[in-house]
């Protein structure tokens, strides 16, 4: 996505909502968003495709997020916590409603 995202008169670069979503999801215990480095910094370019944002004609945001979850955690509970964290962050920081947050668990992280 190379165009500016327009939401209710607000123009955002494409990576702004991605960053908000990534940071919100990463705050959920036991979650690592795909496309992050070990230091928790967001990678740029192709490696950063752990988050995909779509905005419909009504300005509603839909989010797909790919994560890895620590072994032993209940996946439905973690996914629900991610959905809540992402929805709250986008609503409070961007001022728009989130229509959906689809969570994809791409892996399980085992302790060393």
C-alpha positions in Angstrom: 0.0 0.0 0.0 1.7 3.2 -1.1 -1.1 5.7 -0.9 -2.1 7.8 2.1 -5.0 6.3 4.1 -7.8 8.8 4.5 -10.0 8.4 7.6 -12.6 11.1 8.3 -10.4 13.9 7.0 -7.3 12.6 8.6 -4.4 11.5 6.3 -2.1 8.7 7.6 0.9 7.1 6.0 0.3 3.3 5.5 2.7 2.3 8.3 1.1 4.3 11.0 -1.9 2.0 11.8 0.4 -1.0 11.3 2.7 0.3 14.0 -0.2 1.0 16.4 -1.6 -2.5 15.8 1.9 -4.2 16.2 2.7 -2.4 19.5 -0.8 -3.0 20.9 -0.6 -6.8 20.1 2.9 -7.1 21.4 1.8 -5.8 24.8 -0.4 -8.9 25.3 1.6 -11.4 27.4 3.2 -14.2 25.5 2.7 -12.7 22.1 5.3 -11.8 19.4 4.0 -10.2 16.2 5.5 -11.8 13.1 7.9 -9.3 11.5 9.4 -8.1 14.7 13.1 -8.3 15.7 14.2 -9.9 19.0 14.5 -6.4 20.5 10.8 -5.8 19.8 11.5 -3.3 17.0 9.4 -3.4 13.9 11.1 -4.5 10.8 10.5 -2.6 7.6 9.8 -3.9 4.1 8.7 -7.5 3.3 9.6 -8.8 6.7 7.0 -6.6 8.3 4.0 -8.3 6.9 2.8 -9.5 10.2 0.0 -6.9 9.9 -2.4 -6.2 7.1 -4.8 -3.3 7.3 -7.9 -2.6 5.1 -10.1 0.4 5.2 -13.6 0.1 3.6 -15.5 3.0 2.0 -17.2 3.8 5.3 -13.9 4.3 7.0 -14.1 1.1 9.1 -10.8 -0.6 9.6 -10.2 -4.4 9.3 -7.0 -5.9 10.6 -5.2 -9.2 9.9 -2.4 -9.9 12.3 0.0 -12.8 12.4 1.6 -13.8 15.7 3.6 -16.4 17.6 2.4 -17.4 21.0 4.3 -18.8 24.0 3.7 -22.5 24.5 1.2 -23.3 27.2 -1.1 -20.4 26.8 -4.7 -20.8 25.8 -4.9 -19.7 22.1 -8.5 -18.5 22.2 -7.9 -16.4 25.2 -4.7 -14.9 23.7 -6.5 -14.2 20.4 -9.3 -12.5 22.2 -6.9 -10.3 24.2 -5.1 -9.3 21.0 -8.5 -8.4 19.4 -9.4 -6.2 22.4 -5.9 -4.6 22.6 -5.8 -3.8 18.9 -9.4 -2.5 18.7 -8.9 -0.2 21.8 -5.6 1.1 20.5 -6.9 2.0 17.0 -10.1 3.5 18.4 -8.3 5.6 21.0 -5.3 6.7 18.8 -6.9 7.0 15.4 -10.5 7.7 16.3 -12.1 5.1 14.1 -14.0 1.9 14.8 -12.4 -1.4 14.0 -14.8 -3.7 12.1 -12.7 -6.9 12.6 -9.4 -8.1 14.0 -8.5 -11.5 12.6 -5.7 -13.2 14.5 -3.5 -15.9 12.8 -1.3 -17.9 15.0 1.7 -18.8 12.8 3.7 -20.5 15.5 4.2 -21.5 19.1 7.4 -20.4 20.9 8.9 -23.0 23.2 11.1 -22.1 26.2 14.8 -22.6 25.7 
